[in-house]
Amino acid sequence: LCLGAGTLTVPFVFYSNGIVFGTFLLFLGAGASFYTGWLIAICCDKLAANRYEDIAMLTYGKNATMLTSVCMLACL
């Protein structure tokens, strides 16, 4: 039986690391996700940007915009 990637990730973290360390890792991941989302929101506000590509263009230029677009397409 082959389950999709990420199907049982959280239970596996708890199974592998135990309740205490698994909970710590869960909160660590949630904190990292919150922080990066917060940084993106600040960038959007300061740069008046609506998309990831706009942030890339205004901070790093045209090459970064192309790289960001390619990465977005690959992830979607």
C-alpha positions in Angstrom: 0.0 0.0 0.0 1.5 3.3 -1.1 0.1 6.4 0.6 0.6 9.9 -0.8 3.6 11.9 0.5 2.8 13.7 3.7 -0.3 11.6 4.5 0.9 10.4 7.9 3.6 12.9 8.6 2.4 14.3 11.9 1.6 10.8 13.4 5.0 9.6 12.2 6.7 12.5 14.0 5.0 11.5 17.3 5.7 7.8 16.7 9.4 8.5 16.0 10.1 11.1 18.7 7.5 10.6 21.4 4.9 12.9 22.8 7.1 15.5 24.4 9.7 16.0 21.6 7.1 15.4 18.9 5.0 18.3 20.4 8.1 20.5 20.5 8.8 19.7 16.8 5.1 20.4 16.0 5.3 23.8 17.7 8.7 24.6 16.1 7.3 23.9 12.6 4.2 26.1 13.4 6.4 28.9 14.7 8.6 28.8 11.6 5.5 28.8 9.3 4.0 31.7 11.3 7.3 33.7 11.1 7.8 33.3 7.4 4.1 34.2 6.7 4.6 37.3 8.9 7.7 38.3 6.9 5.8 37.9 3.6 3.0 40.1 4.9 5.5 42.8 6.0 7.2 42.7 2.6 3.8 43.0 0.8 2.8 45.9 3.0 6.1 47.8 2.7 6.5 47.2 -1.1 2.8 47.5 -2.0 3.1 44.0 -3.6 0.3 41.6 -4.3 2.2 38.5 -5.5 5.5 36.7 -4.7 6.8 37.7 -8.1 6.2 41.4 -7.2 8.2 41.0 -4.1 11.0 39.3 -6.0 11.0 42.0 -8.7 11.2 44.9 -6.2 13.9 43.3 -4.0 16.1 41.3 -6.4 15.3 42.2 -10.0 14.1 40.4 -13.1 16.1 37.2 -12.7 14.6 36.6 -9.3 11.2 37.2 -10.7 11.7 34.4 -13.3 13.1 32.1 -10.6 10.2 32.8 -8.4 7.7 32.1 -11.2 9.5 28.8 -12.0 9.4 27.7 -8.4 5.8 28.6 -8.0 4.9 26.6 -11.1 6.9 23.6 -9.9 5.2 23.6 -6.6 1.7 24.0 -8.0 
